[in-house]
Amino acid sequence: MSVQIPFRFGSEVYTWFMSGSGHTHQGRLGHMIEVISKAGFTGIQPIFTWMGDLIDPDKLEEKLKEQGIELAALALALDWNEEGETEREREVADHAIKVLQRFPGAVLNTVQIPSGRHHLTERQKRLVNIVNAVSKRAADKGVPCSYHPNSPHTSIIRTEEDYKIVLESLDSAVTGWTPDVGHIINGGMDPLTKMKEYQSLINHVHFKDWNGEPEFALMGKGKVDLLGVTQWLKDINYSGWIICEDEGEEALEDPDFVTLHDGKWIQEDLIPALK
């Protein structure tokens, strides 16, 4: 690689679970790790509640070492609709934090499962309070945290107004923000403009492409200025992870192909185009 970059590229696993409940790929995290490694990525971000037997830190560490990649982050996706965490939500969050303590530097990536935009103001306030509380518990254990908004029409954090309310209410002492460029543009905003606006919060990044037909596209085939965003991250010396979470329709049929395509596109098209 001729261009020196300060960040590393990893892959999410949602690409395998897009077709529905994820039953088809249940317990296949080991396979996903193998494909992500083969694609040339150096890190992985599993979804905590879909890890199967690799939720055991010993087994996870062994598989990661076998394939030569790191645990970049864990996605903690929960409902978080009540005034505080439910007993079950707290139990799952604390389990995720405990696993992450075995992998220093790996990020707890908090994300709410979308369930509608009713009672918006109150639910946004509840979400912020819960994300801050979970992140504080993690930070106290030495685990870095980052909050990830998403953009389905049922998400309470999808528009410019939503971002302002929530991002400016995060406790920046315990959590950063994960800009997902595909979700940002899907919510009607320009990814790079929004990233520059809240640059101080960025400590984790998600890449996906988008074409508005109706939503996401195979990486490099859509309208997101991935080169411009990557160049800016290089210019500001961003040193965290860029995690690819491709939601192109091709993933419904062949998530292995999509992941391998993304790795190749990054190495052969994106990185060489950087200045």
NORPE-V336714 format. One record per backbone hydrogen bond with DSSP energy under -0.5 kcal/mol. CO is the residue of the C=O (numbers start at 1). NH is the residue of the N-H. If there is no record, write none. Layout:
((CO	NH) (CO	NH))
This chain:
((3	5) (8	242) (9	42) (9	43) (10	244) (11	45) (13	16) (13	17) (14	17) (14	18) (17	20) (22	25) (23	26) (25	28) (28	32) (29	33) (30	34) (31	35) (32	36) (33	37) (34	38) (35	39) (36	41) (37	40) (42	70) (43	11) (44	72) (44	73) (45	13) (46	48) (46	75) (47	50) (48	51) (51	54) (52	55) (53	56) (55	57) (56	60) (57	61) (58	62) (59	63) (60	64) (61	65) (62	66) (63	67) (64	68) (64	69) (70	44) (70	72) (72	107) (73	46) (74	76) (74	109) (75	48) (75	77) (76	78) (76	111) (78	113) (86	90) (87	91) (88	92) (89	93) (90	94) (91	95) (92	96) (93	97) (94	98) (95	99) (96	100) (97	101) (99	102) (100	103) (103	106) (107	74) (107	109) (108	110) (108	146) (109	76) (110	148) (111	78) (112	114) (117	120) (119	123) (120	124) (121	125) (122	126) (123	127) (124	128) (125	129) (126	130) (127	131) (128	132) (129	133) (130	134) (131	135) (132	136) (133	137) (134	138) (135	139) (136	140) (137	141) (138	141) (138	143) (139	142) (142	144) (144	108) (145	176) (146	110) (147	149) (147	178) (152	155) (154	115) (154	116) (159	163) (160	164) (161	165) (162	166) (163	167) (164	168) (166	169) (166	170) (167	170) (170	172) (171	174) (171	175) (176	147) (177	179) (177	203) (177	204) (179	181) (179	206) (180	184) (181	185) (182	186) (183	187) (184	187) (184	189) (185	188) (189	191) (190	194) (191	195) (192	196) (193	197) (194	198) (196	199) (198	201) (198	202) (199	202) (201	177) (204	179) (205	243) (206	181) (207	245) (209	217) (210	223) (215	211) (215	212) (215	213) (216	249) (217	209) (218	221) (224	226) (225	229) (226	230) (227	231) (228	232) (229	233) (230	234) (231	235) (232	236) (233	238) (234	237) (240	8) (241	205) (241	243) (242	10) (242	244) (243	207) (243	245) (244	12) (248	251) (249	252) (250	253) (250	254) (254	258) (255	259) (256	260) (257	261) (258	262) (259	263) (260	264) (261	265) (262	266) (263	267) (264	268) (265	269) (265	270) (266	271) (269	273) (270	273) (271	274))
